[in-house]
Amino acid sequence: MTKKPICCRQEHYINFRELTWTQYWIIEPAGYQAYLCMGSCVQAKSLLRRFGYGERTCAVVESSPLPMMYLVKKGNYTEIEVAEFPNMIVEKCGCVMDNIAVV
C-alpha cells in the first residue's frame, strides 16, 4: 500500500490559449503557473473531533494576484484593460481544519 504524499504545492500550468472561453479575450499572459495543493494531512486526535472539528485537508493558505491584460466590450467598441486578479497563484499550502490553518 503506497502512502499519499504530505500536503504540498505542485505545479499546475493554466494555458489560456487552450481554454475556449478565454482564448479571445485574455491578451496576456498566454498562460501561467498557477500551482495547486495536493497531499495528505495528519488527522486530529479523536478528542478534537468530539468537540466538532472536522478532518484536516490540504488547501491554499497563501496566494498572490496575477496581472492580466484583457479585452472588454463597451457598447460599440472594445477596450484593452489591465488589472490584477487576486488569489490566482498558489504560494503556500497547508493543512486546514474547518477553513483554519493548523500548523
C-alpha positions, 0 to 999 in steps of 0.5 A: 500500500503506497502512502499519499504524499504530505500536503504540498504545492505542485505545479499546475500550468493554466494555458489560456490559449487552450481554454475556449472561453478565454482564448479571445479575450485574455491578451496576456499572459498566454498562460501561467503557473498557477500551482495547486495543493495536493497531499495528505494531512495528519488527522486530529486526535479523536478528542478534537473531533468530539468537540466538532472539528472536522478532518484536516485537508490540504488547501491554499493558505497563501496566494498572490494576484496575477496581472492580466491584460484583457479585452472588454466590450463597451457598447460599440467598441472594445477596450484593452484593460489591465488589472490584477486578479487576486488569489490566482497563484498558489504560494503556500499550502497547508493543512486546514481544519474547518477553513483554519490553518493548523500548523 
